[in-house]
Amino acid sequence: MKRIFSIVAALCFLSAQSLDAQRLTILHTNDTHSHIDPQRGGRDDGKLGVIERAAFIDSVRTADGRRNVLLLDAGDFDQGSSYFTVLGGRVEVDLLNDMGYDAVALGNHEFDNGIEDLCERMKRFKGDVLCANYDFSEFELGKYVKPYAIYRRGGLKIGVIGLLTNVRSVVAAETAARLKYLSPSECVNRWSAYLRERKGCDLVIVLSHLGYDGRPGSDDHDCGMAAMSRGVDMVIGGHSHTYLPEATYVNDLDGKPVMIVQDYRWGLYVGDIKVN
């Protein structure tokens, strides 16, 4: 279902799982693309914009309790307006910090100014930068990117795994040549098992910048990756700018449904998942 708030529109998806008496709220965005100001004119007049988004996030934290709210972004917070062109992505990181994002996945547009430039910006991000299917260890960026992070919110222990699309055709050739893409499903299965069995996580989330769907039988998109996964509860996606007014579900290798959500683009919507 969709609820429209006076200051920002939010896509709200209700999970039927009853994992704990406390309620966990997961707020999520994707592909905001440096859209810092509200939309002016057209059907989306007044929507998006960081001030509106921050106000909505604060209202949810006030209503649900900050300790019960997890705030995630599925990548491509850079590139798409003059803010990025002129200021080179610095303001986007400052705003992510100001809004208190817990974690971001890397999107392909984060690499538009090169690996070293991205590193300088990620040094300043106060949350976790997640990407499990690339090895950045030979770069300084590797100090600031990790495959997963664990959070305790809403009475639950939550593991979050990051994924990034194959950048070969979507970043500069000289940048792509320095990066090695690894199988998303293999990386997810490795870390989901670790988070479940070794770390005792109650919930495993994939924060993905793969895109919603694609070639049948491939794991290079959320639906395919989820079908080849084990131990994943939900996929919070980005990259394809897909509008999903309701969550969709894909059965994993064990026949368990995996919830998939995505919030279109530009910060027009903030996903609001309630886990009771």
C-alpha positions as CSV (number, residue, x, y, z in Angstrom):
1,M,0.0,0.0,0.0
2,K,1.1,3.6,-0.3
3,R,0.7,6.4,2.2
4,I,1.2,10.0,1.3
5,F,2.5,12.3,4.0
6,S,2.2,16.0,3.9
7,I,6.0,16.6,3.7
8,V,7.2,13.6,1.8
9,A,5.7,10.6,0.1
10,A,6.6,7.2,1.5
11,L,6.2,3.7,0.2
12,C,5.1,1.5,3.1
13,F,5.5,-2.3,3.0
14,L,4.2,-4.4,5.8
15,S,6.1,-7.6,6.7
16,A,3.8,-10.3,8.1
17,Q,6.7,-11.9,10.1
18,S,6.4,-11.7,13.9
19,L,10.0,-11.9,15.0
20,D,9.8,-10.0,18.2
21,A,7.4,-8.1,20.4
22,Q,9.2,-4.9,19.6
23,R,8.7,-3.4,16.2
24,L,11.6,-2.7,13.8
25,T,11.3,0.0,11.3
26,I,13.5,0.0,8.2
27,L,13.6,3.2,6.2
28,H,15.3,3.1,2.8
29,T,16.1,5.1,-0.3
30,N,17.9,4.5,-3.5
31,D,19.1,6.4,-6.6
32,T,18.6,9.8,-5.1
33,H,21.2,11.1,-7.6
34,S,22.1,14.4,-5.9
35,H,18.5,15.6,-6.0
36,I,18.8,17.9,-3.0
37,D,16.1,20.4,-3.8
38,P,12.3,19.6,-4.1
39,Q,10.8,19.0,-7.5
40,R,9.2,22.1,-9.0
41,G,6.3,21.6,-11.3
42,G,4.6,18.6,-12.8
43,R,2.9,15.7,-11.0
44,D,5.7,15.5,-8.5
45,D,5.7,19.2,-7.5
46,G,6.9,19.7,-4.0
47,K,8.1,16.1,-3.6
48,L,11.6,14.9,-2.8
49,G,14.3,17.2,-1.5
50,V,16.5,16.6,1.5
51,I,14.7,18.9,3.9
52,E,11.4,17.0,3.3
53,R,13.2,13.6,3.5
54,A,15.0,14.6,6.7
55,A,11.7,15.8,8.3
56,F,10.0,12.5,7.5
57,I,12.9,10.4,8.8
58,D,12.9,12.5,12.0
59,S,9.1,12.0,12.4
60,V,9.4,8.3,12.1
61,R,12.3,8.2,14.6
62,T,10.2,10.2,17.0
63,A,7.1,8.0,16.6
64,D,8.8,4.6,16.6
65,G,11.9,5.3,18.7
66,R,15.4,5.9,17.4
67,R,16.6,2.6,18.7
68,N,13.9,0.8,16.6
69,V,14.7,2.5,13.3
70,L,17.3,1.4,10.7
71,L,18.1,3.9,7.8
72,L,19.6,2.5,4.6
73,D,20.5,3.7,1.1
74,A,20.9,1.3,-1.8
75,G,23.4,3.5,-3.8
76,D,23.7,6.1,-6.5
77,F,23.3,9.0,-4.0
78,D,25.8,10.8,-6.4
79,Q,25.5,12.3,-9.8
80,G,22.4,13.9,-11.4
81,S,22.3,17.6,-10.5
82,S,24.6,20.6,-10.5
83,Y,25.3,19.9,-6.8
84,F,27.5,16.9,-7.8
85,T,28.9,18.6,-10.9
86,V,30.1,21.7,-9.0
87,L,30.9,20.3,-5.6
88,G,32.0,16.8,-6.6
89,G,29.9,14.7,-4.2
90,R,31.0,16.3,-0.9
91,V,27.6,17.8,0.0
92,E,25.9,14.4,-0.6
93,V,28.0,12.7,2.1
94,D,27.4,15.6,4.5
95,L,23.7,15.2,4.0
96,L,23.8,11.5,4.5
97,N,25.6,12.1,7.8
98,D,23.2,14.8,8.8
99,M,20.2,12.5,8.3
100,G,22.0,9.7,10.2
101,Y,22.1,7.0,7.6
102,D,23.3,3.7,9.2
103,A,24.7,2.3,5.9
104,V,24.9,2.8,2.2
105,A,25.6,0.4,-0.7
106,L,27.9,1.7,-3.3
107,G,26.3,2.5,-6.7
108,N,28.0,2.8,-10.0
109,H,27.7,6.6,-10.0
110,E,29.7,6.8,-6.8
111,F,32.7,5.9,-9.1
112,D,32.1,8.7,-11.6
113,N,35.1,10.7,-10.4
114,G,37.4,7.7,-9.9
115,I,38.3,5.3,-7.1
116,E,40.6,7.6,-5.2
117,D,38.1,10.5,-5.2
118,L,35.4,8.1,-3.9
119,C,37.8,7.1,-1.1
120,E,38.2,10.7,0.0
121,R,34.5,11.1,0.3
122,M,33.8,7.8,2.0
123,K,36.4,8.7,4.7
124,R,33.9,11.3,5.8
125,F,30.8,9.1,5.9
126,K,29.9,8.3,9.5
127,G,27.9,5.1,8.7
128,D,28.9,1.8,7.1
129,V,29.8,1.5,3.4
130,L,28.8,-2.0,2.2
131,C,29.9,-4.0,-0.9
132,A,30.5,-7.7,-0.7
133,N,31.0,-8.6,-4.4
134,Y,34.1,-6.5,-5.1
135,D,37.5,-6.7,-3.5
136,F,38.8,-3.2,-2.7
137,S,41.7,-4.4,-0.5
138,E,44.4,-3.2,-2.9
139,F,43.0,0.4,-2.7
140,E,42.9,2.7,0.2
141,L,39.1,2.6,-0.4
142,G,39.2,-0.9,1.1
143,K,39.7,0.6,4.5
144,Y,36.3,2.1,4.4
145,V,34.2,-0.5,2.6
146,K,33.2,-3.8,4.1
147,P,31.0,-6.7,3.0
148,Y,28.4,-6.5,5.8
149,A,27.5,-4.7,9.0
150,I,25.5,-5.8,12.0
151,Y,22.9,-3.6,13.9
152,R,20.7,-4.1,16.9
153,R,17.4,-2.4,16.4
154,G,13.9,-3.1,17.5
155,G,15.0,-6.0,19.7
156,L,16.6,-7.8,16.7
157,K,20.1,-8.5,15.6
158,I,20.2,-7.5,11.9
159,G,22.9,-8.3,9.3
160,V,23.1,-6.2,6.2
161,I,25.1,-7.3,3.1
162,G,26.0,-4.8,0.3
163,L,26.0,-5.6,-3.4
164,L,27.1,-3.5,-6.5
165,T,26.2,-4.1,-10.1
166,N,28.8,-5.1,-12.7
167,V,30.4,-1.7,-13.5
168,R,32.1,-2.8,-16.7
169,S,29.7,-0.8,-19.0
170,V,28.5,1.9,-16.6
171,V,31.7,3.5,-15.3
172,A,34.8,4.9,-17.1
173,A,36.7,2.1,-18.8
174,E,39.9,2.9,-16.9
175,T,38.0,2.6,-13.6
176,A,36.2,-0.6,-14.5
177,A,39.5,-2.2,-15.5
178,R,40.8,-1.8,-12.0
179,L,37.8,-3.6,-10.4
180,K,36.9,-7.3,-10.3
181,Y,33.2,-8.2,-10.2
182,L,32.3,-11.3,-8.1
183,S,29.2,-13.4,-8.2
184,P,26.5,-11.7,-6.2
185,S,24.7,-14.9,-5.1
186,E,28.0,-16.6,-4.1
187,C,29.0,-13.6,-2.0
188,V,25.5,-13.3,-0.4
189,N,25.4,-17.0,0.5
190,R,28.8,-16.9,2.0
191,W,28.0,-13.9,4.2
192,S,24.4,-14.8,5.0
193,A,25.5,-18.2,6.4
194,Y,28.2,-16.4,8.4
195,L,25.7,-13.9,9.8
196,R,23.2,-16.6,10.7
197,E,25.4,-19.3,12.0
198,R,28.4,-17.4,13.5
199,K,26.9,-14.1,14.4
200,G,23.4,-15.2,15.4
201,C,21.5,-12.6,13.3
202,D,17.8,-12.8,13.5
203,L,17.3,-11.0,10.1
204,V,19.5,-10.8,7.0
205,I,19.0,-8.0,4.5
206,V,20.8,-7.5,1.2
207,L,21.3,-3.8,0.4
208,S,21.6,-4.1,-3.4
209,H,22.6,-1.9,-6.3
210,L,22.1,-4.7,-8.9
211,G,18.8,-3.7,-10.4
212,Y,15.4,-5.3,-10.0
213,D,15.2,-7.9,-12.8
214,G,17.2,-9.0,-15.9
215,R,18.3,-12.2,-17.7
216,P,16.6,-15.4,-16.6
217,G,19.0,-17.7,-14.7
218,S,21.4,-14.9,-13.9
219,D,22.3,-13.6,-10.5
220,D,23.2,-10.1,-11.7
221,H,19.8,-8.7,-10.6
222,D,17.8,-8.8,-7.4
223,C,15.2,-11.3,-8.5
224,G,17.8,-13.7,-9.9
225,M,20.1,-13.3,-6.9
226,A,17.3,-13.9,-4.4
227,A,16.3,-17.1,-6.3
228,M,19.9,-18.3,-5.9
229,S,20.3,-17.3,-2.3
230,R,19.9,-18.9,1.1
231,G,19.2,-17.3,4.5
232,V,18.1,-13.9,3.1
233,D,14.9,-12.3,4.4
234,M,14.7,-9.2,2.2
235,V,16.4,-7.3,-0.6
236,I,16.4,-3.5,-0.5
237,G,17.3,-2.6,-4.1
238,G,18.4,0.2,-6.4
239,H,20.0,0.9,-9.8
240,S,17.0,0.1,-12.1
241,H,14.8,3.0,-10.7
242,T,12.0,0.5,-10.3
243,Y,8.7,1.7,-8.8
244,L,7.3,-1.0,-6.6
245,P,4.2,0.2,-4.8
246,E,4.1,-3.1,-2.9
247,A,6.8,-5.6,-2.1
248,T,7.4,-8.5,-4.4
249,Y,8.5,-12.0,-3.4
250,V,10.9,-14.6,-5.0
251,N,11.5,-18.1,-3.6
252,D,15.1,-18.8,-2.6
253,L,16.9,-22.1,-3.1
254,D,15.0,-23.6,-0.1
255,G,11.6,-22.4,-1.3
256,K,11.4,-19.6,1.3
257,P,10.0,-16.3,0.0
258,V,12.4,-13.4,-0.1
259,M,10.9,-9.9,0.0
260,I,12.2,-7.4,-2.6
261,V,11.5,-3.6,-2.4
262,Q,12.7,-0.6,-4.3
263,D,11.8,3.1,-4.2
264,Y,12.0,4.5,-7.8
265,R,14.4,7.4,-7.9
266,W,15.5,10.9,-6.8
267,G,14.2,10.6,-3.2
268,L,10.6,10.9,-4.4
269,Y,9.7,8.0,-2.0
270,V,11.1,6.7,1.3
271,G,10.5,3.0,1.9
272,D,9.0,2.2,5.3
273,I,9.1,-1.4,6.3
274,K,7.6,-2.5,9.6
275,V,8.7,-5.9,11.1
276,N,6.7,-6.9,14.2
